[in-house]
């Protein structure tokens, strides 16, 4: 899964690649870029937003994982393999 994100003072906001970063400038982003979630449930952040003139940070991946509780059990439920 891939998409774009901004990092705000309250946490990450993830959105599809079809949106522009600057559509979220009202959230007062601190960082912006792209994310990828691998089949091994790892989150990577990379790149930068040209429209906001903000870069991503590798540390943002940890914040995204924490904010969305991206762990193997939760991804399995999302994929339809769990009971919860």
N, C-alpha and C positions, 0 to 999 in steps of 0.2 A: 504494500500500500504506500502510495506517495501523495504528497500534497504540499501546501504552503502553510506557514505559520507566522504569527507575530508573538512576541513575548511582552506582556504588560506587567505592571506592578502587582497585579492580582493573579498572574499566571498565564499559561499559553492559550492561544486561540488558534485552532487548526481549521483549515478550509481547503476546498478543492483547487486544483491547478488552474481551473477556468476563471478564478477570481484574481484581481490585482491586489497586491499588498496595500496600495494606497486607499483602497475602499474601506480599510480598517484604521485609517489615521486618526479617527475620532476616539479610538481606544488608547491613544498616546503610547504607542509601542516603544519599547526600549531596545529591541532586537527584532530581526525579521530574516526569513530565509525559507529553506525547503526542508522537508523531513521525509524520511523513509522508514517504514517498519518492515523488518525482514521476516521471513518464515520462521526464524529462530527467536522471534519476539524481541529483537534488538531495535532500538530507535537510533537513527542517525540524523543529525542536523548539519546542513551545509549551505554554501552559497550566500547570496545577499539579495536584498531588495533594492533595485535601482530606483524604483518610484519613491521609496521612503528614504533612500540613502542610508540604510542600516544593514549591518551584517549579522549573520548567524553566529552562534557560539557552540562549541562542542558540549559545553555544560548545559545548554538548553535541552539536550536529549534526555538528561537525567530528570529535569523538571517536567518534561512531557510525560516520561514514564511514570513519575510519581503522581502527577495530576490526573492521569487517566488510568491509573492502576494497571499498567501494561505489564502483566505477568502471564506466564503460560496458562494458568487456570482461567483468567478472564478472557484471553483470546480464544481459548477453546470454546467458551460459552458463546462468544460472538460468532464463531464459525458454525455453531449449532451442534457441537459435540458434547455439551455439558447439560446438567440437569437444572442449573440455577438460573 
